[in-house]
Amino acid sequence: MSTPMQRLLAEVDQRHFPNPPATAEALAAFEARVGWRLDEDLRAFYLHCDGAALFMPWPDTNFWILPLAQVRRGRVAIQGRDEDANGPATWYTLVDLQDTDFVLVDVSQKKDGCYPLRDGYHGTFPDPVHSRIIASSFSEFLEKALASGDDYYWLDG
């Protein structure tokens, strides 16, 4: 019997552009670098593929799930500074949406063992109203993204 994450990973393999898997050593090095542990969804994803482009190959994709080596604080990626005035230290880039827009993983909250994902639109970052939670887990995000037809499912219109 397959889990929802296994089903999603199979779809990524069949219809999208996954990178080769990360090693257990790469995961440990990542967790040491960032100071937080991957949740089950993220761990399963990165052990399956160390990043992936959805719908179209990189660099033309709207959804580029970053390799571990490129995950960094959202405030650094979006505003270029690692200072509290530039956003929370606990929001990390996870998906590059192009043009300095990202989906961020919020490691300050964990519910049912999963980190939520936030909209990281550079024009309103880090306003918490606009940097709202768009998925309660990575598997929820991935399922909605894969079903979106290459659209940003959380945006109105």
C-alpha positions as CSV (number, residue, x, y, z in Angstrom):
1,M,0.0,0.0,0.0
2,S,1.4,3.4,-1.0
3,T,1.4,6.5,1.1
4,P,0.1,9.8,-0.4
5,M,3.8,11.0,-0.5
6,Q,4.9,7.9,-2.4
7,R,2.0,8.5,-4.9
8,L,3.1,12.2,-5.4
9,L,6.8,11.2,-5.8
10,A,5.8,8.7,-8.5
11,E,3.9,11.4,-10.3
12,V,7.0,13.7,-10.1
13,D,9.1,10.9,-11.6
14,Q,6.6,10.2,-14.4
15,R,5.6,13.6,-15.5
16,H,8.1,16.2,-14.2
17,F,11.9,16.7,-13.9
18,P,13.3,15.4,-10.6
19,N,17.0,15.7,-9.7
20,P,18.9,12.6,-8.4
21,P,18.3,11.8,-4.7
22,A,20.1,13.5,-1.9
23,T,22.3,11.3,0.3
24,A,21.7,10.7,4.0
25,E,25.0,12.6,4.5
26,A,23.7,15.6,2.4
27,L,20.5,15.7,4.6
28,A,22.6,15.6,7.8
29,A,24.9,18.4,6.4
30,F,21.8,20.5,5.4
31,E,20.2,20.1,8.9
32,A,23.5,21.1,10.6
33,R,23.8,24.2,8.3
34,V,20.3,25.4,8.9
35,G,19.8,24.3,12.5
36,W,16.4,22.5,12.0
37,R,15.3,19.0,11.0
38,L,13.4,18.2,7.9
39,D,9.9,16.9,8.6
40,E,8.8,13.5,7.2
41,D,7.4,14.9,4.0
42,L,10.5,16.9,3.2
43,R,12.8,14.1,4.2
44,A,11.0,11.6,1.9
45,F,11.1,14.1,-1.0
46,Y,14.8,14.9,-0.7
47,L,15.8,11.2,-0.3
48,H,13.8,10.6,-3.5
49,C,15.0,13.6,-5.4
50,D,17.2,16.6,-4.4
51,G,14.9,19.1,-5.9
52,A,12.6,19.0,-9.0
53,A,11.2,21.2,-11.7
54,L,7.5,20.8,-12.2
55,F,5.8,21.0,-15.6
56,M,8.8,22.3,-17.5
57,P,12.5,21.8,-17.1
58,W,14.6,24.4,-15.2
59,P,15.1,27.3,-15.9
60,D,11.7,27.7,-17.6
61,T,9.6,26.2,-14.8
62,N,7.2,28.1,-12.6
63,F,7.8,25.6,-9.8
64,W,11.4,24.8,-9.0
65,I,11.6,22.9,-5.8
66,L,15.1,23.8,-4.7
67,P,17.9,21.4,-4.0
68,L,19.0,21.3,-0.4
69,A,22.2,23.3,-1.2
70,Q,20.0,26.2,-2.4
71,V,17.5,26.4,0.5
72,R,18.2,29.5,2.5
73,R,16.5,32.0,4.7
74,G,13.7,33.8,2.8
75,R,14.8,37.2,4.0
76,V,18.2,36.6,2.4
77,A,16.7,35.3,-0.9
78,I,14.0,38.0,-1.2
79,Q,15.6,41.1,0.5
80,G,19.3,40.3,0.4
81,R,19.9,40.8,4.1
82,D,20.0,38.4,7.0
83,E,18.6,40.8,9.6
84,D,15.4,40.7,11.7
85,A,14.0,43.8,10.0
86,N,14.0,41.9,6.7
87,G,11.7,39.1,7.9
88,P,11.6,36.1,10.2
89,A,14.7,34.0,10.5
90,T,12.5,30.8,10.5
91,W,11.1,31.2,7.0
92,Y,13.2,29.3,4.4
93,T,13.0,29.2,0.6
94,L,11.7,25.9,-0.6
95,V,10.2,26.5,-4.1
96,D,11.6,29.2,-6.5
97,L,8.7,30.7,-8.4
98,Q,11.0,32.9,-10.5
99,D,11.6,36.7,-10.2
100,T,12.5,36.6,-6.5
101,D,9.1,35.0,-5.5
102,F,9.2,31.8,-3.4
103,V,7.2,29.3,-1.5
104,L,8.7,29.4,2.0
105,V,8.7,26.7,4.7
106,D,7.9,28.1,8.1
107,V,10.0,26.1,10.6
108,S,8.8,28.1,13.6
109,Q,5.5,26.1,13.5
110,K,4.9,22.4,13.3
111,K,1.5,20.8,13.3
112,D,1.0,17.1,13.2
113,G,4.7,16.7,12.5
114,C,4.7,19.0,9.4
115,Y,5.9,22.5,8.7
116,P,3.4,24.8,6.9
117,L,4.3,26.6,3.6
118,R,3.9,30.3,3.0
119,D,3.5,32.6,0.0
120,G,6.8,34.5,-0.4
121,Y,5.8,37.2,-2.8
122,H,8.7,39.7,-2.9
123,G,6.4,42.8,-3.3
124,T,4.8,42.3,0.1
125,F,7.4,40.2,2.0
126,P,7.6,39.9,5.0
127,D,4.1,41.2,5.8
128,P,2.5,38.2,7.6
129,V,-1.0,39.0,6.1
130,H,0.4,38.6,2.5
131,S,3.0,35.9,3.4
132,R,0.0,33.7,4.4
133,I,0.1,30.0,4.8
134,I,-0.8,28.3,1.6
135,A,-0.4,24.6,2.6
136,S,-0.3,22.9,6.0
137,S,2.5,20.5,4.8
138,F,4.8,19.9,1.9
139,S,2.7,16.9,0.7
140,E,-0.4,19.2,0.6
141,F,1.5,21.8,-1.4
142,L,2.9,19.2,-3.8
143,E,-0.5,17.7,-4.4
144,K,-2.1,21.1,-5.1
145,A,0.8,22.2,-7.3
146,L,0.8,19.0,-9.3
147,A,-3.0,19.4,-9.9
148,S,-2.7,23.1,-10.7
149,G,-1.8,22.8,-14.4
150,D,1.3,25.0,-13.7
151,D,-0.7,27.8,-12.0
152,Y,-0.1,29.3,-8.6
153,Y,-3.1,27.7,-7.0
154,W,-3.2,30.0,-4.0
155,L,-3.6,33.2,-6.0
156,D,-7.1,34.7,-6.7
157,G,-8.2,34.8,-10.3
